[in-house]
Amino acid sequence: MSTRETNDDRIALLQGTLDLLILKSLVIDPCHGQGVARSIQAQSEDVFLVVHGSLYAALQRLEAKNWIRVKWGVSENNRKARFCSLTEKGREQLLEKSSQWRRLTRAVSLILDANQRPPSEEV
Amino acid sequence: MSTRENNDDRIALLQGTLDLLILRTLLLGSCHGQGVARIIQRQSEEAFLVDHGSLYVALQRLEERKWIRAKWGVSDNNRKARFYSLTPKGREQLIEKIGEWRRLTRAMDMILEPGSGLKGEEA
């Protein structure tokens, strides 16, 4: 679970979804952890709240899998920060995971939009 | 994790999604566990493979929360089976969870496909 459910309208990120969002947010430019979190929150119009702990756990996991690489750099406000960038392998994973996500949402929609049970021998 | 990832094209059901699919399936009428699994599989065009263990854990959880109730009955092939049906509380939860799902997919789309406008409805 990558974000927490809060009192307001924000929703919990489903397991696995955070990895996809991180990879996607790194597709154009390298970024430090804080920036990744901010961009996910802003782009989702604050629907997602990315918790610090989950974010860093995810970044570490992605680095261990060689989907991202991490280098020390200096942030806009002149502080030392670790910058993450996408590797070739990470780019492939992004495609793979985006397509998985699309298949998932399509399959769920098929069920949510069903008006009757599928014709079957003996359900 | 509610279903397992297979060698073939089937996808893993994210945590929480199985509850939603079970409740939605029971909206169409009461059903025994096997039937629920079969309907989810068929309705999703076999994208989901619902494994036995996860299904019964989920059914039990939903029953404890009083979102569904179970009664003994006889299935089409004359075997004793527990038939599950949606309670009024379950119906409320279903509406709640469908709303959450829509917000989640909408937020994901904003990040994954920025600038594409309306998305996620094209099942």
gemmi code that builds the backbone of each chain (N, CA, C; Angstrom):
import gemmi

chains = {
    "A": [
        ("MET", (0.855, -1.188, 0.000), (0.000, 0.000, 0.000), (0.890, 1.238, 0.000)),
        ("SER", (0.655, 2.101, -0.917), (1.620, 3.161, -1.129), (1.180, 4.514, -0.602)),
        ("THR", (-0.048, 4.720, -0.472), (-0.492, 5.968, 0.129), (-1.534, 5.606, 1.167)),
        ("ARG", (-1.756, 6.533, 2.083), (-2.761, 6.151, 3.080), (-4.116, 6.743, 2.716)),
        ("GLU", (-5.100, 6.134, 3.249), (-6.461, 6.646, 3.058), (-6.630, 7.761, 4.085)),
        ("THR", (-7.019, 8.902, 3.666), (-7.172, 9.995, 4.618), (-8.645, 10.309, 4.772)),
        ("ASN", (-8.916, 11.244, 5.649), (-10.308, 11.595, 5.903), (-10.931, 12.246, 4.686)),
        ("ASP", (-10.086, 12.978, 3.969), (-10.646, 13.667, 2.821), (-10.794, 12.706, 1.659)),
        ("ASP", (-10.794, 13.246, 0.490), (-11.166, 12.469, -0.675), (-10.050, 11.652, -1.302)),
        ("ARG", (-8.882, 11.739, -0.712), (-7.779, 11.039, -1.369), (-7.921, 9.535, -1.236)),
        ("ILE", (-7.392, 8.847, -2.190), (-7.571, 7.412, -2.170), (-6.258, 6.666, -2.044)),
        ("ALA", (-6.370, 5.474, -1.561), (-5.205, 4.635, -1.382), (-4.715, 4.140, -2.737)),
        ("LEU", (-3.442, 4.236, -2.943), (-2.864, 3.680, -4.159), (-2.788, 2.174, -4.019)),
        ("LEU", (-3.279, 1.482, -4.987), (-3.248, 0.031, -4.912), (-1.812, -0.466, -5.051)),
        ("GLN", (-1.596, -1.606, -4.449), (-0.276, -2.203, -4.471), (0.240, -2.318, -5.914)),
        ("GLY", (1.462, -1.908, -6.129), (2.029, -2.036, -7.467), (1.856, -0.789, -8.307)),
        ("THR", (0.860, 0.000, -7.967), (0.568, 1.171, -8.783), (1.621, 2.261, -8.603)),
        ("LEU", (2.165, 2.344, -7.395), (3.153, 3.388, -7.136), (4.390, 3.217, -8.032)),
        ("ASP", (4.839, 1.975, -8.207), (5.994, 1.721, -9.072), (5.750, 2.299, -10.465)),
        ("LEU", (4.582, 2.019, -10.982), (4.234, 2.498, -12.314), (4.276, 4.028, -12.368)),
        ("LEU", (3.705, 4.661, -11.356), (3.662, 6.128, -11.345), (5.057, 6.739, -11.229)),
        ("ILE", (5.912, 6.101, -10.443), (7.287, 6.598, -10.307), (8.018, 6.491, -11.639)),
        ("LEU", (7.929, 5.329, -12.267), (8.601, 5.142, -13.555), (8.111, 6.186, -14.553)),
        ("LYS", (6.806, 6.383, -14.559), (6.227, 7.335, -15.503), (6.733, 8.751, -15.234)),
        ("SER", (6.866, 9.108, -13.959), (7.270, 10.475, -13.651), (8.743, 10.715, -13.987)),
        ("LEU", (9.505, 9.637, -14.193), (10.921, 9.798, -14.527), (11.178, 9.692, -16.026)),
        ("VAL", (10.137, 9.548, -16.809), (10.329, 9.226, -18.218), (10.989, 10.384, -18.975)),
        ("ILE", (10.755, 11.609, -18.565), (11.353, 12.733, -19.295), (12.662, 13.182, -18.663)),
        ("ASP", (12.619, 13.479, -17.363), (13.819, 13.987, -16.697), (14.117, 13.235, -15.424)),
        ("PRO", (15.396, 13.170, -15.048), (15.718, 12.642, -13.720), (15.144, 13.576, -12.657)),
        ("CYS", (14.934, 13.037, -11.498), (14.300, 13.850, -10.462), (14.669, 13.293, -9.094)),
        ("HIS", (14.665, 14.139, -8.083), (14.891, 13.631, -6.728), (13.563, 13.159, -6.134)),
        ("GLY", (13.678, 12.394, -5.054), (12.508, 11.748, -4.470), (11.353, 12.693, -4.182)),
        ("GLN", (11.667, 13.782, -3.522), (10.648, 14.782, -3.201), (9.911, 15.254, -4.447)),
        ("GLY", (10.692, 15.448, -5.500), (10.120, 15.943, -6.755), (9.182, 14.916, -7.371)),
        ("VAL", (9.583, 13.649, -7.283), (8.730, 12.576, -7.802), (7.390, 12.596, -7.075)),
        ("ALA", (7.461, 12.672, -5.749), (6.232, 12.689, -4.944), (5.369, 13.884, -5.318)),
        ("ARG", (6.015, 15.035, -5.456), (5.259, 16.244, -5.772), (4.603, 16.142, -7.147)),
        ("SER", (5.353, 15.598, -8.095), (4.782, 15.542, -9.440), (3.610, 14.558, -9.499)),
        ("ILE", (3.705, 13.443, -8.760), (2.584, 12.495, -8.743), (1.350, 13.149, -8.112)),
        ("GLN", (1.598, 13.881, -7.014), (0.459, 14.528, -6.361), (-0.167, 15.603, -7.241)),
        ("ALA", (0.695, 16.406, -7.834), (0.177, 17.508, -8.644), (-0.544, 16.989, -9.887)),
        ("GLN", (0.076, 16.028, -10.573), (-0.544, 15.543, -11.814), (-1.860, 14.833, -11.572)),
        ("SER", (-1.988, 14.237, -10.388), (-3.247, 13.551, -10.091), (-4.253, 14.531, -9.489)),
        ("GLU", (-3.917, 15.806, -9.555), (-4.738, 16.852, -8.943), (-5.001, 16.556, -7.470)),
        ("ASP", (-3.939, 16.118, -6.812), (-3.961, 15.845, -5.379), (-4.874, 14.698, -4.949)),
        ("VAL", (-5.236, 13.875, -5.891), (-5.985, 12.668, -5.507), (-5.043, 11.721, -4.769)),
        ("PHE", (-3.820, 11.604, -5.250), (-2.854, 10.734, -4.595), (-2.012, 11.508, -3.598)),
        ("LEU", (-1.871, 10.893, -2.460), (-0.985, 11.442, -1.447), (0.139, 10.427, -1.293)),
        ("VAL", (1.332, 10.825, -1.685), (2.437, 9.875, -1.630), (3.162, 9.999, -0.298)),
        ("VAL", (3.118, 8.940, 0.449), (3.747, 8.928, 1.772), (5.255, 8.729, 1.622)),
        ("HIS", (5.990, 9.539, 2.354), (7.441, 9.508, 2.346), (8.016, 8.085, 2.419)),
        ("GLY", (7.597, 7.355, 3.439), (8.148, 6.016, 3.661), (7.936, 5.087, 2.483)),
        ("SER", (6.713, 5.080, 1.970), (6.406, 4.205, 0.842), (7.215, 4.605, -0.386)),
        ("LEU", (7.361, 5.921, -0.567), (8.088, 6.400, -1.731), (9.532, 5.910, -1.707)),
        ("TYR", (10.201, 6.093, -0.559), (11.606, 5.712, -0.509), (11.788, 4.209, -0.568)),
        ("ALA", (10.855, 3.481, 0.015), (10.909, 2.021, -0.100), (10.783, 1.622, -1.568)),
        ("ALA", (9.886, 2.288, -2.283), (9.677, 1.958, -3.698), (10.906, 2.324, -4.522)),
        ("LEU", (11.481, 3.491, -4.258), (12.676, 3.907, -5.011), (13.820, 2.917, -4.807)),
        ("GLN", (13.958, 2.476, -3.577), (15.013, 1.508, -3.275), (14.785, 0.196, -4.021)),
        ("ARG", (13.530, -0.217, -4.036), (13.171, -1.464, -4.715), (13.454, -1.337, -6.216)),
        ("LEU", (13.077, -0.206, -6.784), (13.275, -0.014, -8.220), (14.770, 0.057, -8.558)),
        ("GLU", (15.534, 0.639, -7.645), (16.976, 0.712, -7.875), (17.592, -0.683, -7.809)),
        ("ALA", (17.139, -1.473, -6.840), (17.662, -2.828, -6.693), (17.372, -3.672, -7.936)),
        ("LYS", (16.248, -3.366, -8.596), (15.897, -4.113, -9.804), (16.558, -3.531, -11.048)),
        ("ASN", (17.355, -2.475, -10.855), (17.985, -1.767, -11.983), (16.987, -1.148, -12.941)),
        ("TRP", (15.850, -0.739, -12.419), (14.891, -0.038, -13.282), (15.153, 1.462, -13.221)),
        ("ILE", (15.743, 1.902, -12.127), (16.179, 3.300, -12.052), (17.618, 3.302, -11.545)),
        ("ARG", (18.334, 4.397, -11.861), (19.646, 4.560, -11.219), (19.637, 5.872, -10.445)),
        ("VAL", (20.448, 5.879, -9.404), (20.407, 7.016, -8.491), (21.791, 7.652, -8.385)),
        ("LYS", (21.834, 8.982, -8.496), (23.109, 9.702, -8.411), (22.927, 10.912, -7.505)),
        ("TRP", (23.970, 11.248, -6.787), (23.913, 12.462, -5.978), (23.952, 13.688, -6.876)),
        ("GLY", (23.176, 14.693, -6.515), (23.181, 15.937, -7.277), (22.717, 17.061, -6.366)),
        ("VAL", (22.485, 18.213, -6.957), (22.059, 19.367, -6.158), (20.682, 19.818, -6.627)),
        ("SER", (19.771, 19.962, -5.688), (18.399, 20.332, -6.046), (18.282, 21.828, -6.312)),
        ("GLU", (17.091, 22.276, -6.784), (16.882, 23.693, -7.131), (17.230, 24.609, -5.962)),
        ("ASN", (16.914, 24.170, -4.765), (17.209, 25.030, -3.619), (18.558, 24.693, -2.976)),
        ("ASN", (19.489, 24.250, -3.869), (20.877, 24.058, -3.453), (21.131, 23.050, -2.349)),
        ("ARG", (20.297, 22.050, -2.301), (20.560, 21.013, -1.307), (20.982, 19.735, -1.996)),
        ("LYS", (21.864, 19.012, -1.332), (22.297, 17.731, -1.883), (21.101, 16.780, -1.909)),
        ("ALA", (20.894, 16.129, -3.002), (19.774, 15.188, -3.076), (20.135, 14.061, -4.026)),
        ("ARG", (19.471, 12.956, -3.855), (19.700, 11.823, -4.752), (18.747, 11.939, -5.931)),
        ("PHE", (19.305, 11.981, -7.115), (18.489, 12.091, -8.323), (18.295, 10.726, -8.970)),
        ("CYS", (17.062, 10.448, -9.299), (16.747, 9.153, -9.909), (16.514, 9.339, -11.401)),
        ("SER", (16.991, 8.397, -12.182), (16.658, 8.418, -13.603), (16.309, 7.011, -14.067)),
        ("LEU", (15.599, 6.967, -15.165), (15.122, 5.699, -15.705), (16.247, 5.001, -16.473)),
        ("THR", (16.389, 3.714, -16.275), (17.339, 2.934, -17.085), (16.581, 2.371, -18.290)),
        ("GLU", (17.320, 1.779, -19.202), (16.686, 1.115, -20.351), (15.681, 0.064, -19.877)),
        ("LYS", (16.136, -0.692, -18.902), (15.292, -1.747, -18.345), (14.030, -1.139, -17.716)),
        ("GLY", (14.205, -0.005, -17.066), (13.072, 0.684, -16.453), (12.078, 1.159, -17.496)),
        ("ARG", (12.621, 1.585, -18.635), (11.765, 2.047, -19.715), (10.896, 0.893, -20.246)),
        ("GLU", (11.521, -0.251, -20.387), (10.763, -1.444, -20.813), (9.680, -1.780, -19.793)),
        ("GLN", (10.069, -1.709, -18.524), (9.118, -2.020, -17.457), (7.939, -1.064, -17.446)),
        ("LEU", (8.238, 0.188, -17.778), (7.174, 1.183, -17.816), (6.135, 0.800, -18.862)),
        ("LEU", (6.611, 0.389, -20.031), (5.687, -0.037, -21.087), (4.870, -1.245, -20.642)),
        ("GLU", (5.579, -2.202, -20.089), (4.965, -3.430, -19.619), (3.894, -3.138, -18.558)),
        ("LYS", (4.256, -2.320, -17.587), (3.335, -2.041, -16.499), (2.160, -1.173, -16.925)),
        ("SER", (2.404, -0.273, -17.875), (1.290, 0.531, -18.379), (0.293, -0.368, -19.083)),
        ("SER", (0.811, -1.313, -19.829), (-0.106, -2.186, -20.549), (-0.860, -3.111, -19.594)),
        ("GLN", (-0.187, -3.556, -18.542), (-0.869, -4.352, -17.504), (-2.003, -3.543, -16.867)),
        ("TRP", (-1.675, -2.295, -16.587), (-2.673, -1.428, -15.948), (-3.894, -1.261, -16.863)),
        ("ARG", (-3.632, -1.064, -18.154), (-4.752, -0.903, -19.085), (-5.601, -2.170, -19.167)),
        ("ARG", (-4.929, -3.316, -19.134), (-5.688, -4.568, -19.163), (-6.522, -4.729, -17.905)),
        ("LEU", (-5.916, -4.350, -16.764), (-6.654, -4.447, -15.503), (-7.907, -3.574, -15.538)),
        ("THR", (-7.745, -2.315, -15.929), (-8.889, -1.407, -15.885), (-9.953, -1.834, -16.889)),
        ("ARG", (-9.508, -2.341, -18.033), (-10.483, -2.803, -19.019), (-11.289, -3.977, -18.454)),
        ("ALA", (-10.590, -4.924, -17.821), (-11.261, -6.103, -17.290), (-12.223, -5.718, -16.160)),
        ("VAL", (-11.800, -4.806, -15.308), (-12.688, -4.370, -14.222), (-13.910, -3.663, -14.810)),
        ("SER", (-13.681, -2.825, -15.822), (-14.809, -2.126, -16.444), (-15.813, -3.102, -17.046)),
        ("LEU", (-15.310, -4.159, -17.653), (-16.219, -5.158, -18.224), (-17.171, -5.682, -17.158)),
        ("ILE", (-16.640, -5.872, -15.951), (-17.470, -6.400, -14.873), (-18.383, -5.314, -14.292)),
        ("LEU", (-17.825, -4.120, -14.105), (-18.634, -3.051, -13.521), (-19.785, -2.642, -14.433)),
        ("ASP", (-19.575, -2.762, -15.729), (-20.599, -2.324, -16.668), (-21.573, -3.436, -17.070)),
        ("ALA", (-21.360, -4.625, -16.518), (-22.211, -5.750, -16.922), (-23.626, -5.578, -16.380)),
        ("ASN", (-24.602, -5.775, -17.222), (-25.996, -5.672, -16.783), (-26.616, -7.018, -16.491)),
        ("GLN", (-25.977, -8.037, -16.948), (-26.497, -9.372, -16.656), (-25.347, -10.353, -16.585)),
        ("ARG", (-25.659, -11.498, -16.053), (-24.631, -12.518, -15.932), (-24.303, -13.091, -17.290)),
        ("PRO", (-23.052, -13.520, -17.439), (-22.679, -14.087, -18.728), (-23.475, -15.361, -18.973)),
        ("PRO", (-23.852, -15.610, -20.196), (-24.536, -16.863, -20.501), (-23.585, -17.997, -20.171)),
        ("SER", (-24.072, -19.003, -19.506), (-23.153, -20.063, -19.119), (-23.922, -21.346, -18.877)),
        ("GLU", (-23.167, -22.410, -18.882), (-23.777, -23.722, -18.679), (-24.386, -23.789, -17.278)),
        ("GLU", (-23.565, -23.559, -16.289), (-24.072, -23.662, -14.923), (-23.253, -22.816, -13.962)),
        ("VAL", (-23.611, -21.528, -13.938), (-22.890, -20.633, -13.046), (-23.420, -20.820, -11.629)),
    ],
    "B": [
        ("MET", (-3.189, -9.731, -2.406), (-3.206, -10.176, -3.807), (-4.321, -11.190, -3.977)),
        ("SER", (-5.160, -10.978, -4.928), (-6.363, -11.773, -4.984), (-6.352, -12.856, -6.046)),
        ("THR", (-5.587, -12.667, -7.051), (-5.449, -13.731, -8.031), (-3.963, -13.859, -8.315)),
        ("ARG", (-3.582, -14.974, -8.878), (-2.146, -15.076, -9.128), (-1.828, -14.669, -10.554)),
        ("GLU", (-0.612, -14.252, -10.726), (-0.141, -13.895, -12.061), (0.253, -15.203, -12.728)),
        ("ASN", (-0.227, -15.393, -13.923), (0.014, -16.649, -14.614), (1.079, -16.486, -15.674)),
        ("ASN", (1.441, -17.590, -16.273), (2.366, -17.505, -17.396), (1.692, -16.845, -18.570)),
        ("ASP", (0.400, -17.085, -18.700), (-0.295, -16.500, -19.835), (-0.648, -15.063, -19.545)),
        ("ASP", (-1.655, -14.591, -20.198), (-1.942, -13.170, -20.198), (-2.762, -12.671, -19.024)),
        ("ARG", (-3.141, -13.548, -18.154), (-4.016, -13.096, -17.074), (-3.281, -12.184, -16.116)),
        ("ILE", (-4.030, -11.328, -15.482), (-3.389, -10.338, -14.648), (-3.735, -10.501, -13.182)),
        ("ALA", (-2.836, -10.049, -12.370), (-3.040, -10.131, -10.932), (-4.067, -9.087, -10.512)),
        ("LEU", (-4.998, -9.522, -9.726), (-5.972, -8.577, -9.176), (-5.331, -7.824, -8.030)),
        ("LEU", (-5.396, -6.532, -8.083), (-4.801, -5.739, -7.017), (-5.630, -5.865, -5.756)),
        ("GLN", (-4.942, -5.682, -4.656), (-5.586, -5.771, -3.360), (-6.792, -4.825, -3.308)),
        ("GLY", (-7.889, -5.304, -2.835), (-9.051, -4.430, -2.735), (-9.984, -4.559, -3.925)),
        ("THR", (-9.407, -4.885, -5.072), (-10.224, -4.958, -6.279), (-11.149, -6.165, -6.260)),
        ("LEU", (-10.673, -7.252, -5.668), (-11.497, -8.455, -5.631), (-12.795, -8.214, -4.853)),
        ("ASP", (-12.697, -7.505, -3.738), (-13.901, -7.189, -2.961), (-14.924, -6.481, -3.844)),
        ("LEU", (-14.443, -5.492, -4.560), (-15.312, -4.730, -5.452), (-15.984, -5.653, -6.473)),
        ("LEU", (-15.200, -6.537, -7.061), (-15.749, -7.408, -8.102), (-16.753, -8.416, -7.543)),
        ("ILE", (-16.490, -8.894, -6.341), (-17.433, -9.826, -5.708), (-18.758, -9.125, -5.430)),
        ("LEU", (-18.678, -7.941, -4.821), (-19.902, -7.202, -4.504), (-20.688, -6.913, -5.785)),
        ("ARG", (-19.965, -6.510, -6.814), (-20.639, -6.168, -8.076), (-21.323, -7.396, -8.687)),
        ("THR", (-20.648, -8.526, -8.562), (-21.193, -9.767, -9.112), (-22.477, -10.153, -8.388)),
        ("LEU", (-22.497, -9.946, -7.073), (-23.678, -10.328, -6.286), (-24.834, -9.353, -6.463)),
        ("LEU", (-24.536, -8.203, -7.052), (-25.607, -7.240, -7.329), (-26.614, -7.859, -8.299)),
        ("LEU", (-26.139, -8.776, -9.113), (-27.005, -9.395, -10.115), (-27.779, -10.588, -9.569)),
        ("GLY", (-27.645, -10.833, -8.272), (-28.372, -11.950, -7.686), (-27.468, -12.782, -6.812)),
        ("SER", (-28.047, -13.616, -5.943), (-27.207, -14.392, -5.037), (-26.523, -15.518, -5.806)),
        ("CYS", (-25.457, -16.004, -5.236), (-24.626, -16.950, -5.971), (-23.703, -17.677, -5.013)),
        ("HIS", (-23.307, -18.894, -5.348), (-22.322, -19.590, -4.517), (-20.911, -19.207, -4.966)),
        ("GLY", (-19.935, -19.534, -4.108), (-18.559, -19.090, -4.328), (-18.004, -19.433, -5.698)),
        ("GLN", (-18.131, -20.699, -6.054), (-17.677, -21.147, -7.376), (-18.265, -20.302, -8.493)),
        ("GLY", (-19.546, -20.020, -8.345), (-20.244, -19.240, -9.365), (-19.694, -17.827, -9.459)),
        ("VAL", (-19.437, -17.232, -8.296), (-18.875, -15.878, -8.282), (-17.551, -15.863, -9.049)),
        ("ALA", (-16.707, -16.845, -8.738), (-15.403, -16.924, -9.412), (-15.581, -17.066, -10.916)),
        ("ARG", (-16.511, -17.937, -11.303), (-16.707, -18.186, -12.731), (-17.234, -16.939, -13.442)),
        ("ILE", (-18.162, -16.245, -12.775), (-18.718, -15.039, -13.400), (-17.625, -13.977, -13.584)),
        ("ILE", (-16.807, -13.802, -12.547), (-15.731, -12.805, -12.655), (-14.792, -13.166, -13.808)),
        ("GLN", (-14.469, -14.438, -13.897), (-13.570, -14.850, -14.971), (-14.195, -14.626, -16.343)),
        ("ARG", (-15.432, -15.039, -16.469), (-16.075, -14.944, -17.772), (-16.372, -13.493, -18.171)),
        ("GLN", (-16.892, -12.761, -17.175), (-17.261, -11.375, -17.463), (-16.030, -10.539, -17.847)),
        ("SER", (-14.882, -10.895, -17.287), (-13.652, -10.153, -17.608), (-12.999, -10.708, -18.871)),
        ("GLU", (-13.702, -11.537, -19.571), (-13.163, -12.206, -20.764), (-11.886, -12.962, -20.424)),
        ("GLU", (-11.918, -13.619, -19.305), (-10.830, -14.478, -18.819), (-9.564, -13.712, -18.461)),
        ("ALA", (-9.669, -12.409, -18.336), (-8.482, -11.647, -17.929), (-8.133, -11.968, -16.481)),
        ("PHE", (-9.138, -12.185, -15.675), (-8.897, -12.519, -14.272), (-9.024, -14.007, -14.034)),
        ("LEU", (-8.084, -14.488, -13.275), (-8.166, -15.860, -12.806), (-8.332, -15.772, -11.298)),
        ("VAL", (-9.499, -16.134, -10.803), (-9.751, -15.998, -9.370), (-9.368, -17.280, -8.650)),
        ("ASP", (-8.371, -17.202, -7.804), (-8.009, -18.453, -7.156), (-8.868, -18.709, -5.923)),
        ("HIS", (-9.112, -19.978, -5.747), (-9.983, -20.493, -4.725), (-9.711, -19.878, -3.348)),
        ("GLY", (-8.458, -19.948, -2.923), (-8.082, -19.475, -1.589), (-8.438, -18.012, -1.371)),
        ("SER", (-8.004, -17.174, -2.301), (-8.263, -15.729, -2.160), (-9.752, -15.448, -2.151)),
        ("LEU", (-10.477, -16.181, -2.987), (-11.919, -15.956, -3.072), (-12.592, -16.209, -1.726)),
        ("TYR", (-12.277, -17.359, -1.107), (-12.971, -17.679, 0.136), (-12.539, -16.794, 1.291)),
        ("VAL", (-11.277, -16.382, 1.281), (-10.830, -15.413, 2.284), (-11.627, -14.120, 2.119)),
        ("ALA", (-11.789, -13.687, 0.890), (-12.520, -12.441, 0.625), (-13.988, -12.583, 1.021)),
        ("LEU", (-14.601, -13.702, 0.675), (-16.014, -13.914, 1.018), (-16.209, -13.884, 2.527)),
        ("GLN", (-15.278, -14.511, 3.226), (-15.361, -14.547, 4.679), (-15.256, -13.134, 5.268)),
        ("ARG", (-14.305, -12.393, 4.724), (-14.106, -11.014, 5.183), (-15.364, -10.187, 4.950)),
        ("LEU", (-15.947, -10.338, 3.777), (-17.141, -9.564, 3.443), (-18.329, -9.970, 4.318)),
        ("GLU", (-18.380, -11.251, 4.642), (-19.468, -11.730, 5.484), (-19.312, -11.183, 6.908)),
        ("GLU", (-18.070, -11.188, 7.413), (-17.832, -10.640, 8.747), (-18.225, -9.173, 8.840)),
        ("ARG", (-17.991, -8.478, 7.762), (-18.325, -7.048, 7.755), (-19.803, -6.799, 7.495)),
        ("LYS", (-20.530, -7.906, 7.289), (-21.957, -7.823, 6.999), (-22.261, -7.108, 5.689)),
        ("TRP", (-21.334, -7.214, 4.750), (-21.592, -6.666, 3.427), (-22.286, -7.715, 2.563)),
        ("ILE", (-22.081, -8.969, 2.921), (-22.812, -10.052, 2.264), (-23.339, -10.998, 3.344)),
        ("ARG", (-24.363, -11.775, 3.009), (-24.784, -12.822, 3.938), (-24.812, -14.151, 3.186)),
        ("ALA", (-24.638, -15.217, 3.958), (-24.559, -16.541, 3.324), (-25.666, -17.448, 3.848)),
        ("LYS", (-26.207, -18.261, 2.951), (-27.222, -19.258, 3.323), (-26.905, -20.554, 2.607)),
        ("TRP", (-27.204, -21.666, 3.281), (-27.003, -22.941, 2.603), (-28.105, -23.152, 1.566)),
        ("GLY", (-27.711, -23.700, 0.446), (-28.674, -24.006, -0.591), (-28.144, -25.145, -1.450)),
        ("VAL", (-28.830, -25.397, -2.536), (-28.405, -26.497, -3.417), (-28.066, -25.918, -4.788)),
        ("SER", (-26.905, -26.239, -5.273), (-26.461, -25.689, -6.555), (-27.102, -26.443, -7.717)),
        ("ASP", (-26.890, -25.931, -8.929), (-27.484, -26.518, -10.140), (-27.179, -28.001, -10.281)),
        ("ASN", (-25.987, -28.371, -9.865), (-25.660, -29.791, -10.001), (-25.891, -30.557, -8.696)),
        ("ASN", (-26.935, -30.055, -7.953), (-27.409, -30.785, -6.773), (-26.415, -30.986, -5.647)),
        ("ARG", (-25.527, -30.009, -5.493), (-24.610, -30.123, -4.367), (-24.894, -29.016, -3.372)),
        ("LYS", (-24.708, -29.334, -2.093), (-24.914, -28.323, -1.064), (-23.867, -27.233, -1.232)),
        ("ALA", (-24.296, -26.009, -1.171), (-23.333, -24.909, -1.312), (-23.842, -23.708, -0.537)),
        ("ARG", (-22.915, -22.859, -0.133), (-23.310, -21.619, 0.522), (-23.581, -20.559, -0.530)),
        ("PHE", (-24.774, -19.993, -0.467), (-25.148, -18.951, -1.418), (-24.988, -17.582, -0.765)),
        ("TYR", (-24.312, -16.723, -1.461), (-24.036, -15.386, -0.924), (-24.941, -14.349, -1.575)),
        ("SER", (-25.394, -13.400, -0.737), (-26.149, -12.294, -1.314), (-25.723, -10.981, -0.670)),
        ("LEU", (-25.999, -9.913, -1.362), (-25.609, -8.579, -0.925), (-26.560, -8.079, 0.157)),
        ("THR", (-26.018, -7.503, 1.226), (-26.874, -6.858, 2.231), (-27.026, -5.382, 1.836)),
        ("PRO", (-27.957, -4.667, 2.488), (-28.067, -3.223, 2.211), (-26.734, -2.507, 2.462)),
        ("LYS", (-26.033, -2.928, 3.522), (-24.736, -2.330, 3.815), (-23.741, -2.619, 2.683)),
        ("GLY", (-23.815, -3.833, 2.148), (-22.946, -4.209, 1.043), (-23.221, -3.384, -0.202)),
        ("ARG", (-24.495, -3.082, -0.386), (-24.896, -2.265, -1.521), (-24.285, -0.857, -1.416)),
        ("GLU", (-24.338, -0.317, -0.193), (-23.719, 0.997, 0.030), (-22.219, 0.942, -0.249)),
        ("GLN", (-21.601, -0.124, 0.263), (-20.163, -0.289, 0.057), (-19.817, -0.400, -1.416)),
        ("LEU", (-20.670, -1.076, -2.124), (-20.424, -1.244, -3.556), (-20.396, 0.119, -4.244)),
        ("ILE", (-21.372, 0.944, -3.905), (-21.419, 2.284, -4.507), (-20.169, 3.072, -4.139)),
        ("GLU", (-19.807, 2.984, -2.863), (-18.610, 3.653, -2.360), (-17.358, 3.190, -3.119)),
        ("LYS", (-17.240, 1.883, -3.274), (-16.048, 1.323, -3.896), (-15.987, 1.596, -5.399)),
        ("ILE", (-17.145, 1.639, -6.018), (-17.151, 1.982, -7.441), (-16.664, 3.431, -7.611)),
        ("GLY", (-17.130, 4.293, -6.700), (-16.680, 5.683, -6.730), (-15.170, 5.794, -6.550)),
        ("GLU", (-14.629, 5.024, -5.604), (-13.186, 5.022, -5.363), (-12.437, 4.534, -6.587)),
        ("TRP", (-12.961, 3.472, -7.176), (-12.318, 2.910, -8.354), (-12.256, 3.937, -9.483)),
        ("ARG", (-13.365, 4.639, -9.678), (-13.397, 5.641, -10.748), (-12.416, 6.772, -10.471)),
        ("ARG", (-12.336, 7.173, -9.194), (-11.391, 8.239, -8.875), (-9.954, 7.777, -9.087)),
        ("LEU", (-9.706, 6.523, -8.676), (-8.361, 5.978, -8.858), (-7.985, 5.942, -10.337)),
        ("THR", (-8.853, 5.388, -11.166), (-8.501, 5.236, -12.582), (-8.397, 6.603, -13.260)),
        ("ARG", (-9.231, 7.525, -12.832), (-9.176, 8.854, -13.418), (-7.833, 9.516, -13.078)),
        ("ALA", (-7.420, 9.405, -11.805), (-6.152, 10.001, -11.386), (-4.978, 9.329, -12.094)),
        ("MET", (-5.047, 8.005, -12.225), (-3.988, 7.287, -12.930), (-3.901, 7.760, -14.373)),
        ("ASP", (-5.039, 7.909, -14.999), (-5.049, 8.358, -16.395), (-4.459, 9.746, -16.548)),
        ("MET", (-4.717, 10.601, -15.572), (-4.172, 11.952, -15.665), (-2.648, 11.907, -15.686)),
        ("ILE", (-2.090, 10.924, -14.974), (-0.634, 10.818, -14.934), (-0.100, 10.030, -16.130)),
        ("LEU", (-0.762, 8.940, -16.445), (-0.248, 8.070, -17.512), (-0.496, 8.642, -18.894)),
        ("GLU", (-1.614, 9.341, -19.036), (-1.921, 9.874, -20.362), (-2.334, 11.331, -20.258)),
        ("PRO", (-1.382, 12.167, -19.834), (-1.725, 13.573, -19.644), (-2.165, 14.182, -20.973)),
        ("GLY", (-3.149, 15.028, -20.900), (-3.592, 15.724, -22.104), (-4.542, 14.914, -22.957)),
        ("SER", (-4.898, 13.727, -22.476), (-5.764, 12.910, -23.327), (-7.235, 13.138, -22.991)),
        ("GLY", (-7.497, 13.977, -22.016), (-8.881, 14.283, -21.663), (-9.582, 13.088, -21.072)),
        ("LEU", (-10.797, 12.864, -21.481), (-11.593, 11.772, -20.924), (-10.993, 10.432, -21.282)),
        ("LYS", (-10.810, 9.617, -20.282), (-10.244, 8.298, -20.509), (-10.854, 7.322, -19.533)),
        ("GLY", (-10.563, 6.069, -19.752), (-10.954, 5.083, -18.767), (-12.391, 4.610, -18.909)),
        ("GLU", (-13.110, 5.213, -19.827), (-14.493, 4.791, -20.014), (-14.601, 3.850, -21.215)),
        ("GLU", (-13.468, 3.717, -21.893), (-13.531, 3.007, -23.169), (-13.313, 1.514, -22.982)),
        ("ALA", (-14.214, 0.889, -22.282), (-14.054, -0.540, -22.034), (-14.401, -1.322, -23.286)),
    ],
}
model = gemmi.Model(1)
for chain_id, residues in chains.items():
    chain = gemmi.Chain(chain_id)
    for i, (resn, *xyz) in enumerate(residues, 1):
        res = gemmi.Residue()
        res.name, res.seqid = resn, gemmi.SeqId(i, " ")
        for name, pos in zip(("N", "CA", "C"), xyz):
            atom = gemmi.Atom()
            atom.name, atom.element = name, gemmi.Element(name[0])
            atom.pos, atom.b_iso = gemmi.Position(*pos), 0.0
            res.add_atom(atom)
        chain.add_residue(res)
    model.add_chain(chain)
structure = gemmi.Structure()
structure.add_model(model)
structure.setup_entities()
